[in-house]
Amino acid sequence: MQPKHIAWIVFLIPILAANGAYLIGRFEGVAYECIPYLHGCTSISRAARLGSAIFWFRGLMMPIAVFLFAFWYLHYHWLAHITGKRPFHVLISGVIGAVFLILYVDFLGTEGDFYRFMREQGILFYFAFTALAQMFSIHWLHAKTEVLHRRLKRLLQAQASLIIIAWGFAMVQLTVKTLELSWSSQMENAAAWNVSLLMSFFYLFTAWMWQHTQYRWTLLNKS
């Protein structure tokens, strides 16, 4: 397994985990029928903890947290090789996000105010620190655009565009939550589904970057 394969794993598995959990809920009759990305009939957490879906979601997402540790470690070394500097804040932010993902998945499906609080904080800080790590990564690469290959520049632009759109969804989510409108819950849910999907594509574009630069394990000994 090469570094690009780890990037592919952290791109694909969370998408399969969330959408698969919803489809399991629909099959078992415990989830609402809709398109979550448009209608927001259920949150990712609710879809993942109903019926048998929790076993599917936990079984996929707990290992993904470990793969995220590996991804950010590898990405840190790749960035150091490309930029000539050591972007520790990319690594630290990504690792903290992965820790909070473990916290979220561990408390998913448990009952009580304390456990709900832990789930909410876990998912909040997972998204926050992961988004920070992604933005720091984009910043470091953008500072070196003059030495990047044209294909890398296009992939970097795609990453930046997706992050901007994801933050737009996040701002909409925060606004409707603050206004407490009658449809706030559905809008929040739809925004969360879309933010999660958009942030996942960061890893896909990174996989293509690593593939283009022929990133191998041997590079770790040189950075």
C-alpha positions as CSV (number, residue, x, y, z in Angstrom):
1,M,0.0,0.0,0.0
2,Q,1.4,3.4,-1.1
3,P,0.5,6.8,0.5
4,K,-2.0,7.5,-2.3
5,H,-4.0,4.4,-1.3
6,I,-4.4,5.8,2.2
7,A,-5.7,9.1,0.8
8,W,-8.2,7.1,-1.3
9,I,-9.4,5.2,1.8
10,V,-10.0,8.3,3.8
11,F,-11.9,9.8,0.8
12,L,-14.2,6.8,0.1
13,I,-14.9,5.1,3.4
14,P,-16.5,8.0,5.2
15,I,-18.8,8.6,2.2
16,L,-19.7,4.9,2.2
17,A,-20.2,4.9,6.0
18,A,-22.6,7.8,6.1
19,N,-24.6,7.0,3.0
20,G,-24.6,3.3,3.7
21,A,-25.9,3.9,7.2
22,Y,-28.8,5.9,5.8
23,L,-29.6,3.2,3.3
24,I,-29.6,0.6,6.0
25,G,-32.0,2.7,8.0
26,R,-34.3,3.0,5.0
27,F,-34.1,-0.8,4.4
28,E,-35.0,-1.4,8.0
29,G,-37.8,1.2,8.0
30,V,-36.3,3.4,10.7
31,A,-35.1,6.3,8.6
32,Y,-37.1,8.9,6.7
33,E,-37.4,8.6,3.0
34,C,-35.7,11.6,1.3
35,I,-32.4,12.8,-0.2
36,P,-30.5,14.0,2.9
37,Y,-28.3,16.3,0.8
38,L,-31.4,18.2,-0.4
39,H,-34.1,17.7,2.1
40,G,-32.2,17.3,5.4
41,C,-34.8,14.8,6.8
42,T,-32.2,13.3,9.1
43,S,-28.8,14.2,10.5
44,I,-25.7,12.0,9.8
45,S,-25.6,11.1,13.5
46,R,-29.3,10.0,13.6
47,A,-28.9,8.0,10.4
48,A,-25.8,6.3,11.8
49,R,-27.3,5.3,15.2
50,L,-30.7,3.9,14.1
51,G,-31.1,0.1,13.9
52,S,-28.2,-1.9,12.5
53,A,-26.7,1.1,10.9
54,I,-24.6,1.9,14.0
55,F,-22.6,-1.3,13.6
56,W,-21.9,-0.4,9.9
57,F,-21.0,3.2,10.7
58,R,-18.8,2.4,13.8
59,G,-17.1,-0.5,12.0
60,L,-16.0,1.8,9.2
61,M,-15.4,5.1,11.0
62,M,-13.3,3.9,13.9
63,P,-10.6,2.5,11.7
64,I,-10.8,5.7,9.5
65,A,-9.7,7.7,12.5
66,V,-6.5,5.6,12.5
67,F,-6.1,6.1,8.8
68,L,-6.5,9.9,9.3
69,F,-3.5,9.9,11.7
70,A,-1.5,8.2,8.9
71,F,-2.9,10.5,6.3
72,W,-1.9,13.7,8.1
73,Y,1.5,12.3,9.0
74,L,2.1,11.5,5.3
75,H,0.7,14.8,4.1
76,Y,2.9,16.7,6.5
77,H,6.0,15.0,5.1
78,W,4.8,15.5,1.5
79,L,4.2,19.2,2.2
80,A,7.6,19.5,3.8
81,H,9.2,18.0,0.6
82,I,7.2,20.3,-1.7
83,T,7.6,23.5,0.2
84,G,10.9,23.1,1.9
85,K,9.3,23.9,5.3
86,R,7.8,21.9,8.1
87,P,4.1,22.8,8.5
88,F,3.6,21.4,11.9
89,H,0.2,23.1,12.3
90,V,-1.2,21.0,9.4
91,L,-0.2,17.8,11.2
92,I,-1.4,19.0,14.6
93,S,-4.8,20.2,13.4
94,G,-5.4,17.0,11.5
95,V,-4.4,14.8,14.4
96,I,-6.6,16.7,16.8
97,G,-9.5,16.3,14.4
98,A,-8.9,12.6,14.2
99,V,-8.9,12.3,18.0
100,F,-12.3,14.1,18.2
101,L,-13.6,11.7,15.5
102,I,-12.8,8.8,17.8
103,L,-14.6,10.6,20.6
104,Y,-17.7,11.1,18.4
105,V,-17.9,7.6,17.1
106,D,-17.3,6.1,20.6
107,F,-20.2,8.0,22.1
108,L,-22.5,7.5,19.1
109,G,-25.7,5.5,20.0
110,T,-25.3,6.1,23.8
111,E,-28.2,7.7,25.7
112,G,-28.2,10.7,28.1
113,D,-27.4,14.4,28.2
114,F,-23.7,13.9,28.9
115,Y,-23.2,11.4,26.0
116,R,-25.2,13.7,23.7
117,F,-22.9,16.6,24.7
118,M,-19.8,14.5,24.0
119,R,-21.1,13.5,20.6
120,E,-21.9,17.1,19.7
121,Q,-18.5,18.3,20.8
122,G,-16.8,15.4,19.1
123,I,-18.3,16.0,15.7
124,L,-18.0,19.8,16.0
125,F,-14.3,19.8,16.8
126,Y,-13.7,17.0,14.3
127,F,-15.0,19.2,11.5
128,A,-13.4,22.3,12.8
129,F,-9.9,21.0,13.2
130,T,-10.1,19.0,10.0
131,A,-11.2,22.1,8.1
132,L,-8.3,24.0,9.7
133,A,-5.8,21.4,8.6
134,Q,-7.2,21.4,5.1
135,M,-7.0,25.2,4.9
136,F,-3.5,25.3,6.3
137,S,-2.5,22.8,3.6
138,I,-4.0,24.9,0.8
139,H,-2.2,28.0,2.2
140,W,1.2,26.3,2.3
141,L,0.9,25.0,-1.3
142,H,-0.6,28.3,-2.5
143,A,2.6,30.1,-1.2
144,K,4.6,27.9,-3.6
145,T,2.4,28.1,-6.7
146,E,5.3,29.4,-8.8
147,V,7.2,26.1,-8.5
148,L,4.1,23.8,-8.7
149,H,3.4,21.8,-11.9
150,R,0.3,23.0,-13.8
151,R,-1.7,19.9,-12.8
152,L,-0.9,20.5,-9.1
153,K,-2.1,24.1,-9.5
154,R,-5.4,22.9,-10.9
155,L,-5.9,20.4,-8.1
156,L,-5.0,23.0,-5.6
157,Q,-7.6,25.4,-7.1
158,A,-10.2,22.6,-6.9
159,Q,-9.4,22.0,-3.3
160,A,-9.7,25.7,-2.5
161,S,-13.0,26.0,-4.3
162,L,-14.5,23.1,-2.5
163,I,-13.4,24.4,0.9
164,I,-15.0,27.8,0.1
165,I,-18.2,26.1,-0.8
166,A,-18.1,24.0,2.3
167,W,-17.6,27.0,4.5
168,G,-20.5,28.7,2.7
169,F,-22.7,25.7,3.7
170,A,-21.4,26.0,7.3
171,M,-22.2,29.7,7.5
172,V,-25.8,28.9,6.2
173,Q,-26.0,26.2,8.8
174,L,-24.9,28.5,11.6
175,T,-27.3,31.3,10.4
176,V,-30.4,29.2,10.3
177,K,-29.6,27.7,13.7
178,T,-29.3,31.1,15.2
179,L,-32.6,32.3,13.6
180,E,-34.4,29.2,14.9
181,L,-36.8,29.0,11.9
182,S,-39.4,26.3,11.5
183,W,-37.2,24.5,8.9
184,S,-33.9,25.2,10.7
185,S,-33.4,21.6,11.6
186,Q,-33.8,20.3,8.0
187,M,-31.5,23.0,6.7
188,E,-28.8,22.3,9.3
189,N,-28.9,18.6,8.4
190,A,-28.7,19.2,4.7
191,A,-25.8,21.6,5.2
192,A,-23.9,19.0,7.4
193,W,-24.3,16.3,4.8
194,N,-23.0,18.6,2.0
195,V,-20.1,19.9,4.2
196,S,-19.0,16.3,5.0
197,L,-19.1,15.3,1.3
198,L,-17.2,18.4,0.1
199,M,-14.5,18.0,2.8
200,S,-14.0,14.4,1.8
201,F,-13.1,15.5,-1.7
202,F,-10.0,17.2,-0.3
203,Y,-8.5,13.7,0.2
204,L,-9.3,12.7,-3.4
205,F,-7.5,15.7,-4.8
206,T,-4.6,15.0,-2.4
207,A,-4.5,11.4,-3.7
208,W,-4.1,12.7,-7.2
209,M,-1.4,15.2,-6.1
210,W,0.5,12.4,-4.5
211,Q,0.1,10.2,-7.5
212,H,1.3,12.9,-9.8
213,T,4.4,13.6,-7.7
214,Q,5.0,9.8,-7.4
215,Y,4.9,10.1,-3.6
216,R,6.3,6.9,-2.0
217,W,7.2,5.7,1.4
218,T,10.9,6.4,0.6
219,L,10.2,10.1,0.7
220,L,9.6,10.0,4.4
221,N,13.4,9.4,4.9
222,K,14.2,12.4,2.9
223,S,11.9,15.1,4.4
